[in-house]
């Protein structure tokens, strides 16, 4: 796999394999420092990272069927300069496009046709909004994603409430 990034200044490359509808492999992601404009917004000094890549095919639910097998969930954010783990409980009813959260600043949108999600939450330490995005993994019944916070990145987990 090869993808040119940052208008040809960086790239992502590696070997991926697809076995039984599962994607796995390793990718090297290179972002040089000193890029102009929007490309320099995060990690302006650049980086080189080796990443594990994983994926599985997604099947959009029929009609008003649930995308995941739970309604009572939790969003857990960590990393990215946050102080510890942030856990936010919520009730999700996708067919009615309803999200009820313990934290009123939590906004979450799931697109059942693609299995992608996005949203935001207020950072109580800074007062700024953190925007996140990710994908649903039906085989393990969760959503996994990331957010950018200044010069660091963090992860978000969406899963059933224990």
For each residue, the residues with C-beta under 8 A, 3 or more apart:
1: 12 13 14 15 16 25 27
2: 11 12 13
3: 11 12 13
4: 8 10 11
5: 9 10 11 12 29 30 31
6: 9 10 31 32 35 39
7: 39
8: 4
9: 5 6 32 35 39
10: 4 5 6 29 30 31 32 35 46
11: 2 3 4 5 29 30
12: 1 2 3 5 27 28 29 30
13: 1 2 3 27 28
14: 1 25 26 27 28 53
15: 1 25 26
16: 1 23 24 25 27 53
17: 23 24 25
18: 21 22 23
19: 22 24
20:
21: 18 56 57
22: 18 19 54 55 56
23: 16 17 18 53 54 55 56
24: 16 17 19 52 53 54 55
25: 1 14 15 16 17 52 53
26: 14 15 50 51 52 53
27: 1 12 13 14 16 50 51 53
28: 12 13 14 48 49 50 51
29: 5 10 11 12 47 48 49 50 51
30: 5 10 11 12 46 47 48
31: 5 6 10 35 39 43 46 47 48
32: 6 9 10 35 46
33: 44 45 46
34: 40 44 46
35: 6 9 10 31 32 39 40 44 46
36: 39 40
37: 40
38: 41
39: 6 7 9 31 35 36
40: 34 35 36 37 44
41: 38 44
42: 148 150 151 153
43: 31 46 47 151
44: 33 34 35 40 41 151
45: 33
46: 10 30 31 32 33 34 35 43
47: 29 30 31 43
48: 28 29 30 31
49: 28 29
50: 26 27 28 29
51: 26 27 28 29
52: 24 25 26
53: 14 16 23 24 25 26 27
54: 22 23 24
55: 22 23 24
56: 21 22 23 137 138 139
57: 21
58: 114 115 135 136 138
59: 138
60: 112 113 114 115
61: 65 66 67 112
62: 65
63:
64: 95
65: 61 62
66: 61 69 71 94 95
67: 61 94 110 112 115 136 138
68: 73 136 138 141 142 143 160
69: 66 141 160
70: 73 141 159 160 161
71: 66 91 92 93
72: 89 90 91 92 160 161
73: 68 70 89 90 91 92 158 159 160 161
74: 87 88 89 90 158 159 160 161 162
75: 86 87 88 90 106 108 121 156 157 158
76: 85 86 87 88 156 157 159
77: 80 82 85 86 121 130 132 147 154 155 156 157
78: 82 84 85 86 154 155
79: 82 152 153 154 155
80: 77 130 147 148 149 152 153 154 155
81: 149 150 152 154
82: 77 78 79 85 86 123 125 149 154
83: 125
84: 78
85: 76 77 78 82
86: 75 76 77 78 82 121
87: 74 75 76
88: 74 75 76 101 102 103 106 121
89: 72 73 74 101 102 161
90: 72 73 74 75 99 100 101 102 106 108
91: 71 72 73 98 99 100 101
92: 71 72 73 98 99 108 110
93: 71 96 97 98 99
94: 66 67 97 110 112
95: 64 66
96: 93
97: 93 94
98: 91 92 93
99: 90 91 92 93 106 107 108
100: 90 91
101: 88 89 90 91 104 106 108
102: 88 89 90
103: 88 106 121 122
104: 101
105: 120 121 122 129
106: 75 88 90 99 101 103 119 120 121
107: 99 119 120 121
108: 75 90 92 99 101 117 118 119 158
109: 117 118 119
110: 67 92 94 116 117 136 143
111: 114 115 116 117
112: 60 61 67 94 115
113: 60
114: 58 60 111
115: 58 60 67 111 112 135 136 138
116: 110 111 133 134 135 136
117: 108 109 110 111 133 134 135 136 143 145 158
118: 108 109 131 132 133 134
119: 106 107 108 109 131 132 133
120: 105 106 107 129 130 131 132
121: 75 77 86 88 103 105 106 107 129 130 132
122: 103 105 127 128 129 130
123: 82 126 127 128 129 130 149
124: 127
125: 82 83
126: 123
127: 122 123 124
128: 122 123
129: 105 120 121 122 123
130: 77 80 120 121 122 123 147 149
131: 118 119 120 147 148
132: 77 118 119 120 121 145 146 147 156
133: 116 117 118 119 145 146 147
134: 116 117 118 143 144 145 146 156 158
135: 58 115 116 117 143 144 145
136: 58 67 68 110 115 116 117 142 143 158
137: 56 140 141 142 143 144
138: 56 58 59 67 68 115 141
139: 56
140: 137
141: 68 69 70 137 138 159 160
142: 68 136 137 157 158 159
143: 68 110 117 134 135 136 137 156 157 158 159
144: 134 135 137 155 156 157 158
145: 117 132 133 134 135 155 156 158
146: 132 133 134 153 154 155 156
147: 77 80 130 131 132 133 153 154 155 156
148: 42 80 131 152 153
149: 80 81 82 123 130 152 153 154
150: 42 81
151: 42 43 44
152: 79 80 81 148 149
153: 42 79 80 146 147 148 149
154: 77 78 79 80 81 82 146 147 149
155: 77 78 79 80 144 145 146 147
156: 75 76 77 132 134 143 144 145 146 147
157: 75 76 77 142 143 144
158: 73 74 75 108 117 134 136 142 143 144 145
159: 70 73 74 76 141 142 143
160: 68 69 70 72 73 74 141
161: 70 72 73 74 89
162: 74
